[in-house]
Amino acid sequence: MKNIFDWLKEINTKKSPVESFSDADWELWNSYMVHRFISQNIDFLPIVNEVQSYPPQSKKEIYSIYKEYIPKNNKWNKYIKSNTKQPNKELVNHLKDHFKVSFREITDYLKILDTQEINRILVDRGLEKKEIKQLLK
């Protein structure tokens, strides 16, 4: 085993017995990532939800359940990424310093602050118009 993708290949196509893996192979197992990648296939969501609802199991138990319940397939499951645009970190830092709040709080503030207000705050902090324009992109 080299990485998580080898484990996914074992679950989806090879379906080798649990005993065929060494301790070094099991060291590479990451239950969270296995659940996450398998859940990218909408057909397997009920299985993943069921497996995750049980108290924490051993790596071997999780592998065995997935090996048995997921049909043999060689389908590539597209990894779903977030479409949420992250705010400019430099802008966030300026606003954090201005309001003296945490990163999480300032991201909430950004939802209600309008561009004019942000512009005013940045001007008050001594930024040039050119710098402000870059931050607001």
N, C-alpha and C positions, 0 to 999 in steps of 0.2 A: 504494500500500500504506500502511495506517495502523498495523497491528499484527500480532501472531502469528495472530490469527483470520482475517485476510485471507489469510495464507499457507496456513492450513489449508483455507480455502474454495477456493483455487487448486488444492491437491493433491486435494481430494475431489470438486469439482464442475466448476470451470472448465477446468482442465488446460491452461493457456496455455503456449506454447513458452518455453523458457528465455530466448531472445533478446528477448522482449517486455518484460522487466523492466529498469529503469534501475539504475544503481549505487546510487542512493538507496534503491530498493526492497530491494536486497540487503543494505544496511546494517541493515535492520530484521529480517533473517533471524536466527534463533537456533536452531542445530541441536539443542541440548539440549532446548529447549522443544518443538520440532517432534516430536522422537522421543518425548518424554514425553506429549504430547497424543495422538499417533497410537496409542501403546501402550495408551491407555485403552480402546480397542476390542479386545476379546479376539481377534477374528478377524484382526487385523493384527499380533498379537504375533510370529508367526514372521517376518514381513517386517521388523519393527523390529529384532528380534534379529539377523537376517542383515545388515541395513544397518550396525548398530552394531559388528558383528564385524570389519568391514574397517578398515584403517588410516584415520586421519582423512582425509576427502575434502573437496572444496570444497563450498560451499553449493549450487552449481549441480548438482553430481553427485548430492547427496542429494535435491534437489528432483526431478531427472529420474527417479531410481529410484522414489521414492514416487509420482510422477505416473503412471508406467507400470504399476506393480504394484498400486496400490490402485484397486479398481474405482470407477467414478463412482457417488457416493452423496451424499445430502443428509441423512445421519443425524447426529444430535447425539450425541456421545459424552460421557457424564457423566464429569466429572472426579472421580477417587477421592481422598478425603481420609483422612487418618489418623484412626483412632478412639481412639488412645492419649491418655488424659487427661494433661495436663501438670501437674506439681506446682506448688503455689503458690510464686511467685518469692521472696516475703518469707520464707516458711518455709525454702526452700532456702538463702537467704542466711544466716539464723540458724544453720542446721546446718553450712554451709560454714565459718562463723567458728568454731563450736564445735570441729569436727573438724580444721579447717585443711587442707581438701582442695579439689579442683577441683569444678566444677559436675557434670561427668560422673561423678566418683566419688561425689558425694553422691546423685545419682539412683540409683546402684546401692545405696547404703546404705539409701535409702528403701524398697527392696524387702524388706529384711530387718529393719529397725527396726519395732517394734510401737508402737502409739499411746501406750502408757504410757511407754515410754522417750523418745519424742519429747516428750511432755508434761513429763517430768522435766527434760529438757534445757532446754526453753523456760522453765520455772519457775526453774531455776538461772540463766538469763540475765536474770531480772528481769521477765519478761512477766506481765501480769495474766491471770486466767482468761478474761476476756472476749476479750482479744487472742488468746490461745491457741485459743479456740474458733473464732474467725474464720480463723486460719491453717490449722486442721485440716479445714475444710469441704471 
